[in-house]
Amino acid sequence: MSTTISVIGVGYLGAVHAASMAELGHDVIGLDVDADRVAALNDGHAPFHEPGFEQILRRGLQADRLRFTTDYADLADVEVHFLGLGTPQRTDGNGADLRYLRAAVDSLREVLPARGGAPTLVVGKSTVPVGTARTLAEQLGAVEGVHLIWNPEFLREGFAVKDTLAPDRLVYGVADPEDHEATEAAVGRLDAVYAQILERGTSRLVMGFEAAELVKASANAFLATKISFINAISEMCEATGADVTDVARAIGMDDRIGPKFLRAGVGFGGGCLPKDIRAFMASAEDLGVGESLAFLREVDAINGRRRIRVVELAAEMLGAETTSGLRGRRITVLGAAFKPDSDDVRDSPALEVACRLREAGAQVRITDPEALAGAARRAPGLETEQDTDQALRGAELVLLLTEWGQYKELDPARTRELVEVPRIIDGRNVLEPRQWREAGWEFRALGRP
Ligand code: UDX
């Protein structure tokens, strides 16, 4: 059965959610205050690189099941509203900035009475500090017929469509999970939206608002901790001559630990993990239990140190005593996005390393199949080059910092023909050291001898 749906805030999360809901057969309207973004989406153009997204966007538009607007008045008849607004890090601290979310809820409240008390569901998907859902529920509670469910989103960039249409689990946060009578109808309404997903046997967990908010924050904190854990072991490996990939492979075979998110390297970045662990710490401090999450400060610090380590290693390989000795040296950085299959450069380790090298006076050229426009906007002084061969030409040192498929498959012998001096740092531990050394390269990696 099809439901009329709105998705308010069509950034990464919201746009993918809107197109995915249309893919499930619902009648969807996406809203954003950014008129350019709305126009692009209505024209079938994806404002970001995400495999499979543009296809489902176009399919939804062509089938007349999907459209985008800037006007809240267009949302008057909608049965289920999803909140997909961004909650960036505040400029004055570590906490999350809830301005966009609160403004959207204020605007939504204006149109909700038009439903005349007919059952209407508001579903929060944004990542928020624990306690936010309850305050928003109070704000909405005054409108007859309206219910709020907090339904956190776990999508990964690069797999966003798949993660939305085939999630590991669905989490519904409700005001009082014990009060079945009050929540049954609302839960049923959201189940109807996700019917195709639930029919496949996907777990659906109903819990309190606070638990649902904590699920999201703790999942991201756990993932960040796992990455920083292996990167801390990487520092131990550097001090002892051990190979971190051996350690990771062996500990990952213990199924209590598992092999995923144990890839040591230049660390995590992106629009979620770094800001979310900081917001989580800020939230713990506000609640008077700052000590419980104090370890996340260390997780963040380990992550930052890996970026500095690459810069130091670059100086070392180029025979520069200090990073100031990098002046004029020609360095090529492979990758600008925070991870492959994404054009997102927010808090990208690759971009930060490139900027630090440039600040130290090096002549840095950066290449990436999708993220150069974003890189140029964020770091206007960097020299960008789309073509990989062209980017490699004349380099005295190559840094692989985002593991795009084409960089993992570079042939050491052929690549050697392009560069000035065959020196490489594998910042993602994806190349085979022996193969590169045999081809005459001076090869270094993070946490590997
Ligand atoms: C993350 C969460 O995975 C997702 O569930 C949540 O909804 C949003 O935040 P995303 O930001 O898309 O998703 O990226 P993810 O795939 O988690 O990678 C995050 C960063 O960690 C990347 O910079 C990646 O390169 C790095 N990473 C990941 C490692 O350094 N090592 C690993 O083993 C795994």
Residues whose N, C-alpha, C, O or C-beta is under 5 A from the ligand:
A	BS01	UDX	E153 F154 L155 R156 E157 I227 F261 L262 R263 G267 F268 G269 G270 C272 L273 F338 K339
